[in-house]
Amino acid sequence: MLNFERKGNGKEILVLLHGFMENLTIWSDMEPHLSGDFSLLKIDLPGHGQSEIMAEVQTMELMAEEVKKVLDDQNIDKVHLLGHSMGGYVSLEFAEKYPEYLKSLTLFFSTYFPDDDEKKEQRIKSYRIIKDAFSHYARAGIPNLFNPNERDILEGKIETALETALSTNNLGALASVKGMVDRTDKRNVIENLDAKILILAGKHDNAVKTDMLIKNLPDRTNIKSYILDCGHNGHWEKPCICAAIINTELLHNLPKKLVF
């Protein structure tokens, strides 16, 4: 069973899935601003936080199946599911396999597109350094995930992100990178899911092609998108704004596309 924490007694259950080299602690800045109507279920994905490595290649399908085991263990059958980055990939896989569980799906600085050939090659080249020089890998990559125009302001958050990354089991990270290389195109999920779909994206996100992501969204009334003035880590860069959007969109309604 994956490690998880539950917080709050709200009627609406919001499942939070972290990204690559993260764990369930990353939501601490957003939590105080999320509505009391939510009961939060925070999960450590395989090989991250306090969850064990599940396989040599941790596919998004495997991770989604493990998330479902947590829900079933807790007797939960309807949730709002939110995933950051890799957690978004897992959320899309979950939505494809278990759509009946979802009240909403939130891609939080993530994408439904698979890796292109260049990105796959970058990930494959990273295997050895993740295994043999993980600290160097994390220190080189983490700062680039934040808004380059606010590096001075975000210095403390960058350090927090780095500490979180360095606490990750390097073999768990390696197994997850291999799983991300294998992930497939999930545009069909976005096109066919009946549940509400919320997209939060960063104007300065170096990990997600935000313009392509937003441009290719199908014109459906159940989809809403927001572009924020931040990088890849809205939970650390813009926690108040991100929480406000989640509160409003998952519990109420707003116009279809806004830019913050």
Backbone as JSON, one array per atom type, in Angstrom:
{
  "sequence": "MLNFERKGNGKEILVLLHGFMENLTIWSDMEPHLSGDFSLLKIDLPGHGQSEIMAEVQTMELMAEEVKKVLDDQNIDKVHLLGHSMGGYVSLEFAEKYPEYLKSLTLFFSTYFPDDDEKKEQRIKSYRIIKDAFSHYARAGIPNLFNPNERDILEGKIETALETALSTNNLGALASVKGMVDRTDKRNVIENLDAKILILAGKHDNAVKTDMLIKNLPDRTNIKSYILDCGHNGHWEKPCICAAIINTELLHNLPKKLVF",
  "N": [[0.84, -1.19, 0.0], [0.55, 2.21, -0.83], [2.08, 5.01, 0.82], [0.14, 7.38, 2.56], [-1.7, 10.38, 3.49], [-4.48, 11.69, 5.23], [-6.48, 14.59, 5.51], [-8.65, 16.86, 7.04], [-12.27, 17.28, 7.02], [-14.04, 17.69, 5.02], [-16.8, 17.45, 2.67], [-16.2, 16.98, 0.02], [-13.84, 15.05, -1.61], [-10.51, 15.56, -2.26], [-7.96, 14.36, -4.07], [-4.48, 14.41, -4.02], [-1.74, 14.26, -6.06], [1.66, 14.18, -6.23], [4.58, 15.36, -8.12], [7.47, 14.28, -10.08], [10.35, 13.41, -8.22], [9.29, 14.48, -5.91], [7.1, 14.62, -3.01], [4.38, 13.87, -0.73], [4.49, 16.1, 0.92], [4.66, 18.44, -0.49], [2.41, 20.0, -0.77], [2.0, 21.76, 1.29], [2.07, 24.59, 1.32], [-0.19, 25.3, -0.12], [-2.3, 24.11, 1.19], [-3.46, 25.6, 3.49], [-5.06, 27.37, 2.14], [-6.92, 26.04, 0.69], [-10.32, 25.14, 0.29], [-12.43, 24.5, 3.12], [-14.35, 22.74, 2.48], [-13.2, 20.66, 1.26], [-11.86, 17.42, 1.78], [-8.69, 16.32, 2.18], [-6.67, 14.01, 0.46], [-3.59, 12.95, 0.43], [-1.0, 11.49, -1.38], [1.93, 9.48, -1.47], [3.63, 8.7, -4.3], [4.79, 5.64, -5.94], [8.12, 4.74, -4.99], [8.74, 7.24, -4.07], [8.86, 9.7, -1.44], [7.61, 8.12, 1.39], [6.82, 5.8, 0.21], [7.31, 2.56, -1.14], [9.52, 1.34, -3.75], [8.03, -0.04, -6.59], [8.55, -1.44, -8.94], [11.01, -2.17, -11.49], [10.6, -0.64, -13.7], [8.47, 1.86, -13.35], [5.53, 2.24, -14.48], [3.03, 4.59, -15.65], [0.56, 3.45, -15.59], [0.86, 1.4, -13.68], [1.27, 3.0, -11.4], [-1.19, 4.34, -11.28], [-2.89, 2.23, -10.74], [-2.01, 1.58, -8.17], [-2.76, 3.87, -6.8], [-5.53, 3.62, -6.96], [-5.86, 1.41, -5.28], [-5.42, 2.57, -2.8], [-7.66, 4.26, -2.61], [-9.7, 2.36, -2.62], [-9.08, 1.0, -0.28], [-9.7, 2.95, 1.56], [-12.37, 3.11, 1.27], [-13.45, 4.82, -0.69], [-15.19, 6.18, -3.41], [-15.7, 8.27, -5.11], [-14.05, 11.06, -6.31], [-12.22, 14.19, -6.49], [-9.56, 14.55, -8.57], [-6.23, 15.51, -8.6], [-3.19, 16.16, -10.2], [0.25, 16.88, -10.12], [2.57, 17.55, -12.63], [4.4, 14.68, -13.17], [2.54, 13.41, -11.56], [0.25, 14.27, -12.79], [0.36, 12.81, -15.15], [-0.07, 10.28, -14.12], [-2.63, 10.7, -13.14], [-4.09, 11.04, -15.5], [-3.88, 8.49, -16.58], [-5.26, 7.11, -14.6], [-7.78, 8.27, -14.97], [-8.42, 7.28, -17.48], [-8.62, 4.53, -16.98], [-10.34, 4.3, -14.78], [-12.77, 5.98, -14.95], [-15.22, 6.27, -13.7], [-14.76, 6.91, -11.08], [-14.29, 9.59, -10.89], [-15.03, 12.95, -10.09], [-13.85, 15.24, -10.92], [-10.98, 16.14, -12.91], [-7.81, 17.41, -12.55], [-5.2, 18.8, -14.26], [-2.23, 19.75, -13.19], [0.07, 21.85, -13.94], [1.02, 20.08, -15.92], [0.75, 17.67, -18.63], [-1.17, 16.27, -21.34], [0.04, 15.3, -23.54], [2.37, 12.93, -24.93], [5.9, 12.27, -24.33], [8.01, 13.82, -26.74], [10.33, 12.74, -29.32], [12.79, 13.94, -28.78], [12.6, 14.63, -26.06], [12.27, 12.09, -24.94], [14.77, 11.01, -25.51], [16.39, 12.65, -23.94], [15.54, 11.88, -21.39], [16.3, 9.18, -21.38], [19.08, 9.43, -21.56], [19.52, 10.41, -19.06], [19.45, 8.31, -17.29], [21.84, 7.08, -16.31], [23.13, 9.13, -14.84], [21.22, 9.68, -12.88], [21.32, 7.31, -11.48], [24.04, 7.17, -10.67], [24.94, 9.71, -9.92], [23.06, 11.26, -8.43], [22.56, 13.52, -6.78], [23.87, 15.6, -8.15], [22.33, 15.6, -10.47], [19.79, 16.41, -9.49], [20.4, 18.95, -8.39], [21.2, 20.33, -10.65], [18.9, 20.41, -12.18], [16.52, 21.27, -10.73], [16.36, 24.19, -10.13], [15.73, 25.2, -12.68], [13.08, 24.74, -13.05], [11.56, 26.73, -12.06], [10.14, 30.07, -12.28], [12.18, 32.04, -14.21], [12.36, 34.77, -13.99], [11.9, 35.41, -11.4], [13.74, 34.37, -9.64], [15.25, 35.34, -7.47], [13.31, 36.08, -5.6], [12.14, 33.64, -5.18], [14.01, 32.06, -3.98], [14.05, 30.68, -1.48], [11.99, 28.83, -1.86], [12.97, 27.36, -3.97], [15.1, 26.12, -2.72], [13.69, 24.53, -0.91], [12.38, 22.83, -2.73], [14.6, 21.55, -3.79], [15.64, 20.22, -1.52], [13.54, 18.47, -1.09], [13.65, 16.95, -3.44], [16.19, 15.75, -3.15], [15.7, 14.06, -1.07], [14.47, 11.96, -2.18], [14.46, 8.53, -3.12], [16.99, 7.49, -5.19], [16.85, 5.3, -6.93], [14.14, 4.89, -7.03], [13.43, 7.23, -8.34], [14.72, 6.74, -10.77], [13.31, 4.47, -11.71], [10.87, 5.68, -12.14], [11.39, 7.62, -14.09], [11.93, 5.93, -16.24], [9.39, 4.89, -16.53], [8.0, 7.18, -17.32], [9.05, 7.66, -19.86], [7.82, 5.66, -21.28], [5.16, 6.39, -21.38], [1.92, 7.1, -22.87], [0.05, 8.9, -25.43], [-2.54, 10.91, -24.23], [-4.68, 12.35, -25.2], [-7.14, 11.39, -25.9], [-8.4, 10.95, -23.49], [-8.87, 13.54, -22.52], [-10.59, 14.36, -24.48], [-12.81, 12.73, -24.17], [-13.6, 12.31, -21.5], [-16.19, 12.62, -19.13], [-16.28, 13.96, -16.73], [-15.56, 17.07, -14.97], [-12.84, 18.97, -16.26], [-9.89, 20.49, -15.37], [-7.33, 22.74, -16.13], [-4.25, 23.89, -15.1], [-1.63, 25.97, -15.89], [1.76, 27.08, -16.51], [3.17, 30.16, -17.53], [5.9, 30.39, -17.8], [6.88, 27.82, -17.86], [9.26, 25.43, -18.15], [9.15, 22.74, -18.45], [6.8, 21.89, -19.55], [5.06, 22.26, -22.58], [3.37, 24.85, -22.75], [1.88, 26.55, -24.52], [1.22, 24.84, -26.69], [-0.21, 22.93, -25.29], [-2.51, 24.33, -24.34], [-3.54, 25.36, -26.74], [-4.39, 23.1, -28.1], [-6.51, 22.08, -26.69], [-9.66, 20.53, -26.61], [-12.81, 21.97, -27.63], [-14.82, 21.97, -25.3], [-17.48, 22.11, -22.96], [-16.95, 21.24, -20.4], [-14.33, 21.71, -19.83], [-11.84, 23.78, -18.48], [-9.3, 26.28, -18.47], [-6.28, 27.76, -17.2], [-3.68, 30.12, -17.36], [-0.88, 30.85, -15.6], [1.37, 33.31, -14.24], [4.03, 32.01, -13.84], [6.48, 29.36, -13.22], [7.03, 25.9, -13.4], [6.07, 25.05, -11.0], [3.52, 25.69, -9.48], [2.41, 25.23, -6.97], [4.35, 26.0, -5.18], [5.16, 28.49, -6.18], [2.87, 30.1, -6.7], [0.88, 29.63, -4.58], [-1.48, 30.61, -3.28], [-3.09, 31.68, -5.34], [-3.38, 29.42, -6.98], [-4.79, 27.71, -5.24], [-7.12, 29.22, -4.91], [-8.24, 29.14, -7.48], [-8.72, 26.39, -7.73], [-10.54, 25.97, -5.61], [-12.68, 27.58, -6.53], [-13.27, 26.6, -9.12], [-13.74, 23.82, -8.81], [-15.75, 23.77, -7.01], [-17.5, 25.73, -7.74], [-18.2, 27.98, -10.47], [-16.49, 29.58, -13.22], [-15.52, 31.95, -15.86], [-14.35, 30.53, -19.01], [-11.53, 30.71, -19.84], [-8.81, 32.19, -18.32], [-6.11, 34.45, -17.61], [-3.56, 34.8, -15.26]],
  "CA": [[0.0, 0.0, 0.0], [1.28, 3.47, -0.86], [1.96, 5.88, 1.98], [-0.79, 8.48, 2.31], [-2.21, 11.13, 4.63], [-5.78, 12.33, 5.05], [-6.61, 15.8, 6.31], [-9.9, 17.58, 6.88], [-13.52, 16.53, 7.07], [-14.95, 18.2, 4.01], [-17.62, 16.48, 1.94], [-15.59, 16.71, -1.27], [-12.49, 14.48, -1.43], [-9.53, 16.01, -3.24], [-6.75, 13.53, -4.05], [-3.34, 15.19, -4.51], [-0.62, 13.43, -6.5], [2.84, 15.0, -6.47], [5.35, 15.1, -9.33], [8.75, 13.58, -10.05], [11.27, 13.85, -7.17], [8.51, 15.19, -4.89], [6.34, 13.73, -2.13], [3.11, 14.47, -0.3], [4.69, 17.34, 1.69], [4.75, 19.63, -1.35], [1.15, 20.75, -0.79], [1.85, 22.49, 2.55], [1.8, 26.02, 1.09], [-1.54, 25.45, -0.66], [-3.32, 23.54, 2.08], [-4.24, 26.55, 4.27], [-5.92, 28.18, 1.27], [-7.94, 25.2, 0.07], [-11.6, 25.23, 0.98], [-12.77, 23.53, 4.15], [-15.27, 21.76, 1.91], [-12.39, 19.54, 0.79], [-11.09, 16.5, 2.6], [-7.52, 16.08, 1.35], [-6.0, 12.72, 0.49], [-2.27, 13.16, -0.17], [-0.4, 10.18, -1.59], [3.29, 9.33, -1.97], [3.67, 7.76, -5.42], [5.83, 4.61, -5.78], [9.52, 5.16, -5.04], [8.84, 8.62, -3.61], [8.43, 9.86, -0.06], [7.71, 6.9, 2.19], [6.29, 4.66, -0.54], [8.35, 1.69, -1.67], [9.64, 1.12, -5.19], [7.14, -1.14, -6.96], [9.05, -2.17, -10.1], [12.18, -1.56, -12.13], [9.98, 0.4, -14.54], [7.2, 2.23, -12.73], [4.69, 2.85, -15.49], [1.93, 5.4, -15.16], [-0.53, 2.5, -15.32], [1.14, 0.78, -12.38], [1.04, 3.98, -10.34], [-2.63, 4.57, -11.2], [-3.48, 1.07, -10.05], [-1.69, 1.69, -6.75], [-3.62, 4.94, -6.26], [-6.88, 3.04, -6.79], [-5.83, 0.56, -4.09], [-5.58, 3.45, -1.63], [-9.06, 4.68, -2.57], [-10.52, 1.22, -2.22], [-8.78, 0.75, 1.13], [-10.37, 3.98, 2.34], [-13.8, 3.05, 0.9], [-13.76, 6.04, -1.44], [-15.54, 5.84, -4.78], [-15.86, 9.49, -5.92], [-13.02, 12.02, -5.89], [-11.59, 15.16, -7.36], [-8.18, 14.07, -8.68], [-5.31, 16.54, -9.07], [-1.83, 15.66, -10.3], [1.29, 17.78, -10.58], [3.63, 17.01, -13.49], [4.25, 13.23, -13.27], [1.26, 13.07, -10.94], [-0.76, 14.49, -13.81], [0.39, 11.65, -16.05], [-0.73, 9.2, -13.39], [-4.05, 11.05, -13.08], [-4.67, 10.75, -16.81], [-3.99, 7.03, -16.67], [-6.37, 6.76, -13.7], [-9.02, 8.7, -15.61], [-8.71, 6.37, -18.58], [-8.94, 3.21, -16.46], [-11.39, 4.31, -13.76], [-13.47, 7.26, -15.06], [-16.39, 6.31, -12.81], [-14.34, 7.41, -9.78], [-13.91, 11.0, -10.94], [-15.87, 14.13, -10.18], [-13.08, 16.17, -11.72], [-9.57, 15.85, -13.16], [-7.03, 18.64, -12.68], [-3.8, 18.71, -14.68], [-1.58, 20.83, -12.46], [1.39, 22.0, -14.56], [1.26, 18.77, -16.5], [0.29, 17.64, -20.01], [-1.73, 15.03, -21.85], [0.88, 14.86, -24.63], [3.51, 12.07, -24.55], [7.21, 12.83, -24.66], [8.46, 13.71, -28.13], [11.56, 11.96, -29.44], [13.88, 14.65, -28.11], [12.42, 14.49, -24.61], [12.56, 10.7, -24.59], [16.22, 10.83, -25.56], [16.93, 13.31, -22.74], [15.26, 11.04, -20.22], [17.13, 7.97, -21.47], [20.45, 9.84, -21.24], [19.6, 10.74, -17.63], [19.42, 7.11, -16.47], [23.12, 6.82, -15.63], [23.44, 10.16, -13.84], [20.3, 9.48, -11.77], [21.81, 6.16, -10.72], [25.4, 7.33, -10.14], [25.24, 11.07, -9.44], [21.71, 11.81, -8.27], [22.62, 14.86, -6.21], [24.2, 16.51, -9.25], [21.15, 15.64, -11.35], [18.75, 17.23, -8.86], [20.87, 20.33, -8.24], [21.26, 20.95, -11.97], [17.59, 20.54, -12.79], [15.45, 21.88, -9.95], [16.17, 25.64, -10.32], [15.18, 25.51, -14.0], [11.64, 24.5, -13.05], [10.93, 27.92, -11.5], [10.11, 31.27, -13.12], [13.51, 32.64, -14.2], [12.26, 36.2, -13.68], [11.68, 35.61, -9.96], [14.66, 33.47, -8.93], [15.65, 35.93, -6.18], [12.15, 36.01, -4.71], [11.8, 32.23, -4.96], [15.2, 31.33, -3.52], [13.7, 29.76, -0.4], [11.16, 27.76, -2.41], [13.87, 26.52, -4.77], [15.84, 25.3, -1.76], [12.74, 23.52, -0.43], [12.2, 21.86, -3.8], [15.83, 20.77, -3.89], [15.69, 19.32, -0.37], [12.54, 17.43, -1.34], [14.19, 16.08, -4.48], [17.32, 14.99, -2.63], [15.2, 13.06, -0.13], [13.89, 10.88, -2.98], [15.29, 7.38, -3.43], [17.42, 7.65, -6.59], [16.36, 4.18, -7.72], [12.72, 5.18, -7.26], [13.4, 8.24, -9.39], [15.11, 6.08, -12.02], [12.18, 3.64, -12.15], [9.8, 6.58, -12.58], [11.8, 8.19, -15.38], [11.71, 4.88, -17.23], [7.95, 4.82, -16.74], [7.55, 8.35, -18.07], [9.44, 7.46, -21.25], [6.87, 4.72, -21.9], [3.75, 6.83, -21.33], [1.27, 7.27, -24.17], [-0.77, 10.09, -25.68], [-3.81, 10.83, -23.51], [-5.66, 13.31, -25.7], [-8.45, 10.73, -25.91], [-9.01, 11.15, -22.16], [-9.36, 14.91, -22.49], [-11.69, 14.48, -25.45], [-13.96, 11.86, -23.88], [-13.99, 12.24, -20.09], [-17.38, 13.4, -18.82], [-16.04, 14.76, -15.53], [-14.94, 18.38, -15.2], [-11.4, 18.96, -16.47], [-9.28, 21.78, -15.06], [-5.91, 22.81, -16.51], [-3.46, 25.01, -14.6], [-0.36, 25.94, -16.62], [2.66, 28.19, -16.24], [3.67, 30.91, -18.68], [7.35, 30.2, -17.87], [7.13, 26.42, -17.53], [10.23, 24.83, -19.06], [8.93, 21.3, -18.51], [5.56, 21.65, -20.29], [4.84, 23.19, -23.68], [2.07, 25.41, -22.36], [1.13, 27.05, -25.68], [0.68, 23.7, -27.41], [-1.18, 22.3, -24.41], [-3.75, 25.11, -24.33], [-4.03, 25.5, -28.11], [-4.99, 21.86, -28.58], [-7.63, 21.64, -25.87], [-10.93, 20.48, -27.34], [-13.79, 22.98, -27.24], [-15.87, 21.29, -24.56], [-17.94, 22.94, -21.84], [-16.47, 20.71, -19.12], [-12.89, 21.99, -19.72], [-11.42, 25.16, -18.23], [-7.84, 26.37, -18.38], [-5.69, 28.99, -16.66], [-2.24, 30.29, -17.52], [-0.38, 31.69, -14.51], [2.68, 33.92, -14.44], [4.97, 31.25, -13.01], [7.12, 28.26, -13.9], [6.44, 24.57, -13.36], [5.7, 24.69, -9.63], [2.53, 26.61, -8.96], [2.16, 24.98, -5.54], [5.34, 26.78, -4.43], [5.3, 29.83, -6.72], [1.61, 30.83, -6.6], [-0.04, 28.73, -3.86], [-2.78, 31.24, -2.98], [-3.85, 31.76, -6.58], [-3.73, 28.06, -7.39], [-5.85, 27.21, -4.35], [-8.35, 29.95, -5.19], [-8.8, 28.59, -8.72], [-9.23, 25.05, -7.43], [-11.76, 26.15, -4.81], [-13.75, 28.15, -7.34], [-13.63, 25.75, -10.25], [-14.26, 22.5, -8.43], [-16.93, 23.93, -6.17], [-18.38, 26.73, -8.36], [-17.92, 28.14, -11.89], [-15.89, 30.83, -13.68], [-15.36, 31.94, -17.31], [-13.58, 29.37, -19.47], [-10.08, 30.88, -19.88], [-8.29, 33.39, -17.69], [-4.66, 34.51, -17.43], [-3.16, 35.52, -14.06]],
  "C": [[0.88, 1.25, 0.0], [1.08, 4.23, 0.44], [1.01, 7.03, 1.63], [-1.15, 9.17, 3.62], [-3.57, 11.71, 4.27], [-5.88, 13.52, 6.0], [-7.93, 16.47, 6.0], [-11.1, 16.67, 6.84], [-14.54, 17.02, 6.05], [-15.68, 17.11, 3.26], [-16.99, 16.07, 0.61], [-14.16, 16.22, -1.07], [-11.6, 14.9, -2.58], [-8.26, 15.19, -3.07], [-5.62, 14.32, -4.71], [-2.18, 14.25, -4.81], [0.55, 14.34, -6.9], [3.54, 14.6, -7.78], [6.64, 14.34, -9.06], [9.7, 14.22, -9.04], [10.56, 14.75, -6.14], [7.89, 14.16, -3.96], [5.14, 14.5, -1.6], [3.27, 15.75, 0.52], [4.63, 18.59, 0.83], [3.51, 20.52, -1.31], [1.0, 21.68, 0.42], [1.55, 23.97, 2.36], [0.38, 26.25, 0.59], [-2.62, 25.06, 0.33], [-4.11, 24.58, 2.87], [-5.25, 27.34, 3.45], [-6.99, 27.35, 0.56], [-9.2, 25.19, 0.93], [-11.77, 24.14, 2.03], [-13.78, 22.51, 3.68], [-14.54, 20.54, 1.37], [-11.85, 18.72, 1.96], [-9.92, 16.07, 1.72], [-6.97, 14.67, 1.57], [-4.69, 12.88, -0.3], [-1.54, 11.82, -0.22], [1.05, 10.31, -2.04], [3.28, 8.29, -3.09], [4.83, 6.77, -5.26], [7.25, 5.15, -5.93], [9.76, 6.59, -4.61], [8.33, 8.72, -2.18], [8.66, 8.57, 0.72], [7.1, 5.67, 1.5], [7.43, 3.87, -1.18], [8.37, 1.7, -3.2], [8.83, -0.14, -5.54], [7.67, -2.0, -8.1], [10.28, -1.47, -10.66], [11.76, -0.44, -13.07], [8.61, 0.69, -13.94], [6.35, 2.99, -13.75], [3.6, 3.7, -14.85], [0.72, 4.53, -14.84], [-0.35, 1.84, -13.96], [0.83, 1.75, -11.25], [-0.45, 4.26, -10.16], [-3.33, 3.43, -10.47], [-3.2, 1.12, -8.55], [-2.51, 2.79, -6.08], [-5.02, 4.39, -6.02], [-6.94, 2.14, -5.57], [-6.0, 1.37, -2.82], [-7.05, 3.88, -1.5], [-9.96, 3.54, -2.1], [-10.31, 0.88, -0.74], [-9.52, 1.72, 2.03], [-11.87, 4.06, 2.04], [-14.27, 4.34, 0.23], [-14.07, 5.68, -2.88], [-15.8, 7.05, -5.67], [-14.89, 10.55, -5.41], [-12.82, 13.1, -6.94], [-10.12, 14.77, -7.38], [-7.3, 15.15, -9.3], [-3.89, 15.99, -9.07], [-0.87, 16.7, -10.83], [2.31, 17.04, -11.43], [3.47, 15.5, -13.67], [2.95, 12.76, -12.63], [0.1, 13.3, -11.87], [-0.82, 13.35, -14.81], [-0.32, 10.46, -15.41], [-2.24, 9.45, -13.34], [-4.76, 10.76, -14.4], [-4.86, 9.26, -17.02], [-5.14, 6.54, -15.8], [-7.71, 7.09, -14.37], [-9.42, 7.78, -16.76], [-9.2, 5.01, -18.08], [-10.17, 3.21, -15.55], [-12.2, 5.62, -13.81], [-14.65, 7.4, -14.1], [-16.05, 6.84, -11.42], [-14.27, 8.94, -9.73], [-15.07, 11.99, -10.99], [-15.18, 15.2, -11.02], [-11.65, 15.66, -11.86], [-8.85, 17.17, -13.35], [-5.6, 18.29, -13.09], [-3.1, 19.96, -14.15], [-0.15, 20.93, -12.97], [1.86, 20.64, -15.09], [0.7, 18.79, -17.92], [-0.27, 16.27, -20.37], [-0.93, 14.52, -23.04], [1.97, 13.91, -24.13], [4.81, 12.81, -24.81], [7.45, 12.75, -26.17], [9.81, 12.99, -28.14], [12.73, 12.62, -28.7], [13.8, 14.5, -26.6], [12.71, 13.07, -24.15], [14.07, 10.46, -24.54], [16.88, 11.48, -24.35], [16.72, 12.45, -21.5], [16.16, 9.79, -20.23], [18.59, 8.29, -21.11], [20.62, 10.12, -19.76], [19.7, 9.5, -16.75], [20.7, 6.95, -15.65], [23.39, 7.85, -14.55], [22.49, 10.06, -12.65], [20.8, 8.34, -10.87], [23.12, 6.46, -9.99], [25.72, 8.7, -9.55], [23.93, 11.84, -9.25], [21.71, 13.23, -7.73], [22.92, 15.9, -7.29], [23.01, 16.69, -10.18], [20.08, 16.58, -10.77], [19.18, 18.69, -8.79], [20.93, 21.07, -9.57], [19.87, 21.25, -12.53], [16.55, 21.35, -12.05], [15.29, 23.38, -10.18], [15.53, 26.01, -11.65], [13.67, 25.32, -14.08], [10.86, 25.69, -12.5], [11.01, 29.09, -12.49], [11.48, 31.96, -13.08], [13.51, 34.12, -13.85], [12.09, 36.48, -12.19], [12.58, 34.71, -9.12], [15.04, 34.02, -7.55], [14.53, 35.82, -5.16], [11.88, 34.57, -4.28], [12.95, 31.41, -4.4], [14.88, 30.3, -2.45], [12.88, 28.57, -0.91], [12.01, 26.81, -3.26], [14.66, 25.6, -3.85], [14.95, 24.2, -1.19], [12.54, 22.43, -1.47], [13.42, 20.96, -3.94], [15.95, 19.78, -2.74], [14.71, 18.16, -0.55], [13.06, 16.43, -2.37], [15.29, 15.17, -3.94], [16.9, 13.92, -1.62], [14.6, 11.86, -0.86], [14.91, 9.76, -3.18], [15.7, 7.46, -4.91], [16.95, 6.49, -7.48], [14.85, 4.29, -7.98], [12.56, 6.21, -8.35], [13.72, 7.61, -10.74], [13.96, 5.24, -12.57], [11.05, 4.49, -12.7], [10.13, 7.24, -13.91], [11.58, 7.17, -16.49], [10.22, 4.73, -17.55], [7.42, 5.99, -17.54], [7.91, 8.25, -19.54], [8.39, 6.62, -21.98], [5.44, 5.25, -21.97], [3.23, 7.2, -22.71], [0.46, 8.56, -24.23], [-2.12, 9.91, -25.0], [-4.82, 11.89, -23.97], [-7.06, 12.71, -25.71], [-9.16, 10.89, -24.57], [-9.62, 12.53, -22.08], [-10.58, 15.07, -23.39], [-12.95, 13.75, -25.02], [-14.42, 11.83, -22.44], [-15.18, 13.15, -19.81], [-17.18, 14.31, -17.61], [-15.44, 16.12, -15.9], [-13.44, 18.22, -15.32], [-10.87, 20.37, -16.26], [-7.8, 21.72, -15.41], [-5.3, 24.06, -15.89], [-2.08, 24.91, -15.22], [0.44, 27.18, -16.31], [3.19, 28.84, -17.5], [5.16, 30.66, -18.9], [7.75, 28.76, -17.54], [8.07, 25.8, -18.57], [10.03, 23.32, -19.24], [7.7, 20.93, -19.35], [5.44, 22.7, -21.39], [3.44, 23.77, -23.54], [1.25, 25.86, -23.57], [0.47, 25.91, -26.44], [-0.42, 23.02, -26.6], [-2.53, 23.01, -24.49], [-4.38, 25.18, -25.72], [-4.8, 24.27, -28.57], [-6.1, 21.31, -27.69], [-8.91, 21.59, -26.7], [-11.93, 21.5, -26.79], [-14.99, 22.28, -26.6], [-16.22, 22.11, -23.33], [-17.42, 22.47, -20.49], [-14.98, 20.98, -18.9], [-12.66, 23.47, -19.48], [-9.92, 25.2, -18.02], [-7.42, 27.74, -17.89], [-4.2, 28.99, -16.91], [-1.77, 31.29, -16.47], [1.03, 32.2, -14.83], [3.69, 33.25, -13.51], [5.61, 30.16, -13.85], [6.33, 26.98, -13.77], [5.81, 24.23, -12.01], [4.74, 25.67, -8.99], [2.25, 26.44, -7.49], [3.16, 25.71, -4.66], [5.39, 28.23, -4.89], [4.04, 30.69, -6.52], [0.57, 30.02, -5.82], [-1.41, 29.32, -3.6], [-3.67, 31.27, -4.22], [-4.29, 30.37, -7.03], [-4.87, 27.5, -6.54], [-7.18, 27.9, -4.64], [-9.03, 29.43, -6.46], [-9.43, 27.23, -8.47], [-10.52, 25.14, -6.63], [-12.93, 26.57, -5.69], [-14.21, 27.2, -8.42], [-14.25, 24.42, -9.84], [-15.51, 22.59, -7.58], [-17.94, 24.91, -6.75], [-18.08, 26.78, -9.85], [-17.31, 29.51, -12.17], [-15.85, 30.8, -15.21], [-14.32, 30.91, -17.74], [-12.06, 29.56, -19.41], [-9.7, 32.22, -19.28], [-6.78, 33.3, -17.6], [-4.38, 35.33, -16.2], [-1.73, 36.0, -14.23]]
}
